[in-house]
């Protein structure tokens, strides 16, 4: 006797039903495969370090994977292609052209998967739109004045340095005879980036508009201050040029260490990627005015793309990356692989997680002991247009350089004219698309 007589009878009498049942299960299986969510998240970034981070994430667990793709401008690429990444990390993500392409991240806070209080508040606020957190800050850099460690006693403050103190120290350091300098403390003209930071601290307020807006009076005040600085400290721009031509063959940090100049400007990433033997003889202060330290505009932000398909994998990487312990391990990997002289901190900057920057960074960068950036001083940039980096390099910095070197009454072309011409020549639209 067959052990399952009823099942056998059903197969014999209703073969059509059995066939239909098999086909139905096959169809469901096909549909399940078609709609199953990918387990590999695609990350677009202009930060090569994320390839290292993705590699470690992939090795730390077996459920999800991260594939990192490098683009010089991931924000721009989002507007030029139908391809859909899952995560985007880079600069200018909050411009009007791209910011509505991301999904809100508030769920990470409400489910305690990422700590809201772990971030520097002002950096986090920049990624918030109408009480929705569209972007998480990743990393930032700030301006520094670097000088020989032997000259540390000349400075009054262990954290910051103001324009007036820098000006006075530079003037007092000069060695001049008959209008010819053999030693010079500092000149604003030595760094275009310093000119821009000065304009920022004078509240020139460059920001995204149609296409760009700024406070003209504040900008003029900054330019006048810098021109006066040169005249009062170093006689003239020509005297500064003569000094540079005669003595400044070595890199600025080496000139400061040797005593030929008192100090030089560089941002935090530049300083902490100097060779260790160079940094050993140098010290630094953060450049500040009225308790404000401006953040470098290339502050790195992180967003999850609305049209991404690997949502769970993207969420898993997000939760993993924004943990202090994860970032401590990433710093340790960087150090063990000898990458610290080419890769500073997290994504080439200070971490946007306060605990990481304030407590963990000094373990890897001992010169930060007692020198970590004061939280309340940090001032993020305004929202800037998508093409800001190129616009700044090709228009803003040359304009500032021309203005402080201006002689006579003939003024250089106005900034308004330069900006408009640049947009026209490059065929960029003035009116941002896809704005909220």
C-alpha positions as CSV (number, residue, x, y, z in Angstrom):
1,X,0.0,0.0,0.0
2,X,1.4,3.4,-0.9
3,X,2.1,5.6,2.1
4,X,0.5,8.7,0.5
5,X,-2.5,7.4,-1.5
6,X,-4.4,10.7,-1.5
7,X,-1.5,12.8,-2.9
8,X,-1.0,10.2,-5.6
9,X,-4.7,10.3,-6.5
10,X,-4.6,14.1,-6.8
11,X,-1.7,13.9,-9.2
12,X,-3.4,11.4,-11.4
13,X,-6.8,13.0,-11.5
14,X,-5.7,16.7,-11.8
15,X,-2.5,16.9,-13.8
16,X,-3.5,20.3,-15.2
17,X,-3.8,21.7,-11.7
18,X,-0.4,20.3,-10.7
19,X,1.2,21.8,-13.7
20,X,-0.5,25.2,-13.0
21,X,0.8,25.1,-9.4
22,X,4.4,24.4,-10.6
23,X,4.2,27.3,-13.1
24,X,2.8,29.6,-10.4
25,X,5.7,28.9,-8.0
26,X,8.2,29.4,-10.9
27,X,6.6,32.8,-11.7
28,X,6.8,33.9,-8.0
29,X,10.4,32.9,-7.9
30,X,11.2,34.9,-11.1
31,X,9.3,37.9,-9.6
32,X,11.2,37.6,-6.3
33,X,14.5,37.7,-8.2
34,X,13.4,40.7,-10.3
35,X,12.4,42.7,-7.2
36,X,15.0,41.6,-4.7
37,X,17.1,44.5,-3.5
38,X,20.8,44.6,-4.4
39,X,23.2,43.9,-1.5
40,X,25.9,46.1,-3.0
41,X,25.7,49.8,-2.5
42,X,27.3,52.1,-5.1
43,X,29.1,55.2,-3.7
44,X,30.1,58.1,-5.8
45,X,32.8,60.4,-4.4
46,X,35.5,62.9,-5.1
47,X,37.3,61.6,-1.9
48,X,39.6,58.7,-2.9
49,X,39.9,57.7,0.8
50,X,36.4,56.1,0.6
51,X,37.8,53.3,-1.5
52,X,39.9,52.3,1.6
53,X,36.8,52.8,3.9
54,X,34.7,50.7,1.6
55,X,37.3,47.9,1.5
56,X,37.3,47.7,5.3
57,X,33.5,47.8,5.5
58,X,33.4,44.9,3.0
59,X,35.8,42.8,5.1
60,X,34.1,43.7,8.4
61,X,30.9,41.8,7.6
62,X,29.4,39.5,4.9
63,X,25.9,40.7,4.4
64,X,26.5,43.9,2.4
65,X,29.1,45.3,0.0
66,X,30.2,48.8,-1.0
67,X,31.5,49.7,-4.4
68,X,33.3,53.0,-4.6
69,X,33.4,55.0,-7.8
70,X,35.5,58.2,-8.1
71,X,34.3,61.3,-10.0
72,X,36.0,64.7,-10.0
73,X,32.6,66.3,-9.3
74,X,29.9,63.8,-8.2
75,X,27.5,66.6,-7.6
76,X,27.8,67.7,-11.2
77,X,27.6,64.2,-12.4
78,X,24.2,63.7,-10.6
79,X,22.8,66.4,-12.9
80,X,24.2,65.1,-16.1
81,X,23.4,61.4,-16.1
82,X,20.5,59.0,-15.5
83,X,22.8,56.7,-13.5
84,X,21.7,56.2,-9.9
85,X,24.2,55.7,-7.1
86,X,23.1,54.8,-3.6
87,X,25.4,57.1,-1.7
88,X,27.2,60.4,-2.7
89,X,30.0,61.9,-0.7
90,X,31.7,65.1,-1.7
91,X,31.5,68.9,-2.0
92,X,28.7,71.2,-3.1
93,X,26.0,68.7,-2.4
94,X,23.6,71.3,-1.0
95,X,23.6,73.5,-4.1
96,X,20.2,74.1,-5.6
97,X,21.0,71.8,-8.5
98,X,21.4,68.7,-6.3
99,X,20.1,69.1,-2.8
100,X,16.6,67.8,-3.6
101,X,18.1,64.5,-5.0
102,X,18.7,63.1,-1.6
103,X,16.4,61.3,0.9
104,X,16.0,62.6,4.5
105,X,18.3,60.9,7.0
106,X,16.2,61.7,10.2
107,X,15.3,58.0,10.6
108,X,18.9,57.3,11.6
109,X,18.4,59.7,14.5
110,X,15.0,58.4,15.6
111,X,16.2,54.8,15.6
112,X,19.4,55.6,17.5
113,X,21.5,54.2,14.6
114,X,23.5,57.5,14.4
115,X,23.8,59.9,17.3
116,X,22.7,63.4,16.4
117,X,24.6,64.9,19.3
118,X,27.8,63.3,18.1
119,X,28.2,65.9,15.3
120,X,29.5,69.4,15.5
121,X,26.1,71.2,15.6
122,X,26.8,74.0,13.1
123,X,28.1,71.5,10.5
124,X,25.1,69.4,10.9
125,X,22.7,72.4,10.5
126,X,24.1,73.1,7.1
127,X,22.8,69.8,5.9
128,X,19.3,70.5,7.3
129,X,16.5,71.9,5.2
130,X,13.1,72.7,6.8
131,X,13.8,70.4,9.7
132,X,14.8,67.5,7.5
133,X,18.4,66.2,7.6
134,X,19.3,65.6,4.0
135,X,23.1,65.5,4.5
136,X,25.5,64.4,7.2
137,X,28.8,66.3,7.5
138,X,31.9,64.1,7.1
139,X,35.0,66.2,7.3
140,X,36.3,69.8,7.4
141,X,39.5,71.8,7.3
142,X,40.3,75.2,8.8
143,X,43.0,77.9,8.2
144,X,46.2,77.8,10.1
145,X,49.3,80.1,10.5
146,X,52.4,78.0,10.7
147,X,55.8,79.1,12.2
148,X,58.9,77.6,13.7
149,X,58.4,76.0,17.1
150,X,61.1,78.2,18.5
151,X,58.9,81.2,17.9
152,X,55.9,79.8,19.8
153,X,56.6,82.0,22.8
154,X,55.9,85.1,20.7
155,X,52.2,84.3,20.5
156,X,49.7,85.3,23.2
157,X,47.1,82.5,22.6
158,X,47.6,78.7,22.5
159,X,44.7,78.2,20.1
160,X,44.1,81.1,17.7
161,X,45.8,84.1,16.0
162,X,44.0,87.3,14.9
163,X,44.9,89.5,12.0
164,X,46.1,92.3,14.2
165,X,48.4,90.1,16.2
166,X,49.7,88.4,13.0
167,X,50.3,91.9,11.5
168,X,52.2,93.1,14.6
169,X,54.3,90.0,14.9
170,X,55.2,90.1,11.2
171,X,56.2,93.8,11.3
172,X,58.3,93.3,14.4
173,X,60.1,90.4,12.8
174,X,61.2,92.3,9.7
175,X,64.8,93.0,9.0
176,X,65.2,95.9,6.5
177,X,67.9,98.2,5.4
178,X,67.5,101.0,2.9
179,X,64.2,99.6,1.8
180,X,65.6,96.1,1.2
181,X,64.4,93.3,3.3
182,X,66.6,90.3,4.3
183,X,63.9,88.9,6.6
184,X,60.2,89.4,6.4
185,X,57.6,88.3,8.9
186,X,54.5,87.8,6.8
187,X,52.7,89.1,3.8
188,X,49.0,88.7,2.9
189,X,50.1,88.5,-0.8
190,X,52.0,85.3,-0.3
191,X,48.8,83.2,-0.4
192,X,45.7,83.8,-2.6
193,X,43.9,81.5,-0.2
194,X,44.8,83.8,2.7
195,X,43.2,86.7,0.8
196,X,40.0,84.7,0.4
197,X,40.0,83.7,4.1
198,X,40.4,87.4,5.0
199,X,37.5,88.3,2.8
200,X,35.4,85.6,4.5
201,X,36.3,86.8,8.0
202,X,35.3,90.4,6.9
203,X,31.9,88.8,6.1
204,X,32.1,89.1,2.3
205,X,29.6,86.2,2.4
206,X,30.0,84.6,-1.0
207,X,26.9,82.4,-1.6
208,X,24.8,80.8,-4.2
209,X,22.3,83.1,-6.0
210,X,21.7,83.9,-9.6
211,X,24.5,82.9,-10.0
212,X,26.5,84.3,-7.1
213,X,26.0,86.9,-4.4
214,X,28.3,88.7,-1.9
215,X,28.5,91.7,0.3
216,X,30.3,94.3,-1.7
217,X,31.0,96.7,1.2
218,X,32.5,93.9,3.3
219,X,34.6,92.8,0.4
220,X,35.9,96.3,-0.2
221,X,36.7,96.7,3.5
222,X,38.7,93.4,3.4
223,X,40.7,94.6,0.3
224,X,41.4,98.0,1.8
225,X,42.6,96.3,5.1
226,X,44.9,94.0,3.2
227,X,46.4,96.8,1.1
228,X,47.1,98.8,4.2
229,X,48.6,95.8,5.9
230,X,51.2,95.5,3.1
231,X,52.0,99.3,3.2
232,X,52.3,99.5,6.9
233,X,54.3,96.3,7.5
234,X,56.4,95.8,4.4
235,X,56.5,99.2,2.6
236,X,55.0,98.1,-0.6
237,X,53.9,95.2,-2.8
238,X,57.1,95.8,-4.8
239,X,59.2,95.4,-1.7
240,X,57.5,92.1,-1.0
241,X,58.0,90.9,-4.6
242,X,61.7,91.8,-4.4
243,X,62.0,89.8,-1.2
244,X,60.3,86.8,-2.7
245,X,62.4,86.9,-5.8
246,X,65.6,87.0,-3.8
247,X,65.0,84.6,-1.0
248,X,61.9,82.5,-1.4
249,X,63.1,79.4,-3.4
250,X,62.2,76.8,-0.7
251,X,58.6,75.8,0.3
252,X,57.0,78.2,2.7
253,X,57.1,75.8,5.7
254,X,60.8,75.4,5.2
255,X,61.3,79.1,5.0
256,X,59.4,79.5,8.3
257,X,61.5,76.7,10.0
258,X,64.7,78.4,8.8
259,X,63.8,81.8,10.1
260,X,63.8,83.6,6.7
261,X,60.1,84.4,7.3
262,X,58.2,84.3,10.6
263,X,55.2,82.4,9.4
264,X,53.1,81.1,6.5
265,X,49.5,80.3,5.8
266,X,48.2,76.8,5.0
267,X,45.0,74.9,5.8
268,X,44.9,72.0,8.4
269,X,45.1,69.3,5.7
270,X,48.2,70.8,4.2
271,X,49.9,71.1,7.6
272,X,49.2,67.6,8.8
273,X,50.4,66.0,5.5
274,X,53.8,67.7,5.7
275,X,56.6,65.1,6.3
276,X,56.9,64.3,10.0
277,X,60.4,65.6,10.2
278,X,59.2,69.0,8.9
279,X,56.3,69.2,11.3
280,X,58.5,68.3,14.2
281,X,60.1,71.8,14.0
282,X,56.9,73.7,13.4
283,X,53.9,74.9,15.5
284,X,50.6,76.5,14.4
285,X,47.6,78.6,15.5
286,X,44.1,78.6,13.9
287,X,43.4,81.9,12.1
288,X,40.4,83.5,13.8
289,X,38.6,86.8,14.1
290,X,36.0,87.6,16.8
291,X,35.8,84.0,17.9
292,X,35.2,82.8,14.4
293,X,37.2,80.2,12.5
294,X,36.0,79.8,8.9
295,X,35.7,76.3,7.5
296,X,37.4,75.6,4.2
297,X,34.6,75.5,1.5
298,X,35.4,72.0,0.5
299,X,33.7,70.6,3.6
300,X,32.7,67.0,2.8
301,X,29.1,66.0,3.1
302,X,27.3,62.6,2.8
303,X,23.9,61.9,1.2
304,X,21.8,58.9,0.3
305,X,20.4,59.3,-3.3
306,X,16.6,59.1,-3.6
307,X,16.7,56.8,-6.6
308,X,19.3,54.4,-5.2
309,X,18.3,50.7,-5.2
310,X,20.4,49.2,-2.5
311,X,18.7,51.0,0.4
312,X,19.5,48.5,3.1
313,X,23.2,48.3,2.1
314,X,23.4,52.1,2.0
315,X,21.8,52.3,5.4
316,X,24.2,49.7,6.8
317,X,27.3,51.5,5.5
318,X,25.9,54.8,6.9
319,X,25.3,53.4,10.3
320,X,28.7,51.8,10.3
321,X,30.7,54.8,9.1
322,X,29.2,57.4,11.5
323,X,30.5,55.6,14.6
324,X,33.4,56.9,16.6
325,X,34.9,53.4,17.0
326,X,34.7,52.9,13.2
327,X,36.6,56.1,12.5
328,X,39.2,55.3,15.2
329,X,39.9,52.0,13.4
330,X,40.1,53.8,10.0
331,X,42.7,56.2,11.5
332,X,44.6,53.3,12.8
333,X,44.6,51.5,9.4
334,X,45.8,54.7,7.8
335,X,48.7,55.0,10.2
336,X,49.6,51.3,10.0
337,X,49.7,51.5,6.2
338,X,51.9,54.6,6.3
339,X,49.3,56.8,4.7
340,X,49.3,59.7,7.2
341,X,51.7,61.8,5.1
342,X,49.3,61.7,2.2
343,X,45.9,61.2,4.0
344,X,45.0,63.4,6.9
345,X,42.4,62.3,9.4
346,X,39.0,61.2,8.1
347,X,38.5,62.0,4.4
348,X,41.5,64.3,4.4
349,X,40.1,66.5,7.3
350,X,39.0,66.7,10.8
351,X,36.1,64.4,11.5
352,X,32.6,66.0,11.8
353,X,32.1,63.7,14.8
354,X,33.3,65.8,17.8
355,X,34.5,62.9,19.9
356,X,36.7,61.7,17.1
357,X,38.3,65.1,16.5
358,X,38.6,66.1,20.1
359,X,39.6,62.8,21.8
360,X,40.8,60.4,19.1
361,X,42.7,62.6,16.7
362,X,45.3,63.7,19.3
363,X,46.2,60.0,19.7
364,X,47.3,59.9,16.0
365,X,48.4,63.6,15.7
366,X,50.2,64.5,19.0
367,X,50.6,68.1,18.0
368,X,46.9,68.5,18.4
369,X,47.1,68.0,22.1
370,X,45.8,71.2,23.5
371,X,45.3,72.5,20.0
372,X,42.0,71.0,18.8
373,X,39.7,73.5,17.1
374,X,37.3,75.2,19.6
375,X,33.8,74.0,18.9
376,X,32.0,77.3,19.2
377,X,34.4,79.1,16.8
378,X,33.8,76.9,13.8
379,X,31.8,78.7,11.1
380,X,30.7,76.7,8.0
381,X,30.6,78.4,4.6
382,X,27.4,79.6,3.0
383,X,25.7,77.4,0.4
384,X,27.8,77.8,-2.7
385,X,27.0,77.1,-6.4
386,X,27.8,73.7,-8.0
387,X,30.7,75.1,-10.0
388,X,32.2,77.1,-7.1
389,X,35.6,75.4,-7.0
390,X,36.4,76.3,-10.6
391,X,34.7,79.7,-10.3
392,X,36.8,80.5,-7.2
393,X,40.1,79.5,-8.8
394,X,39.5,81.2,-12.2
395,X,37.6,84.3,-11.1
396,X,37.5,85.1,-7.3
397,X,41.1,84.6,-6.4
398,X,42.5,86.4,-9.5
399,X,40.3,89.3,-8.7
400,X,41.5,89.5,-5.1
401,X,45.1,89.2,-6.3
402,X,44.6,92.0,-8.8
403,X,43.0,94.3,-6.3
404,X,45.6,94.1,-3.6
405,X,48.3,94.6,-6.2
406,X,46.5,97.5,-7.8
407,X,48.6,100.7,-8.3
408,X,47.3,104.0,-9.5
409,X,43.7,104.9,-10.0
410,X,42.9,102.4,-12.8
411,X,40.7,99.8,-11.2
412,X,40.7,96.2,-12.5
413,X,37.6,94.8,-14.1
414,X,34.8,94.5,-11.6
415,X,34.0,91.2,-9.9
416,X,30.4,91.3,-11.2
417,X,31.7,91.6,-14.8
418,X,34.2,88.8,-14.3
419,X,31.6,86.4,-12.9
420,X,29.1,87.1,-15.6
421,X,31.7,86.7,-18.3
422,X,32.9,83.4,-16.8
423,X,29.4,81.9,-16.8
424,X,28.8,83.1,-20.4
425,X,32.1,81.7,-21.7
426,X,31.5,78.3,-19.9
427,X,27.9,78.1,-21.0
428,X,26.6,77.6,-17.5
429,X,23.1,78.6,-16.7
430,X,22.7,81.4,-14.2
431,X,19.4,80.0,-12.9
432,X,19.9,76.9,-10.8
433,X,17.6,74.0,-11.6
434,X,15.7,71.6,-9.4
435,X,15.5,74.0,-6.5
436,X,13.2,73.3,-3.6
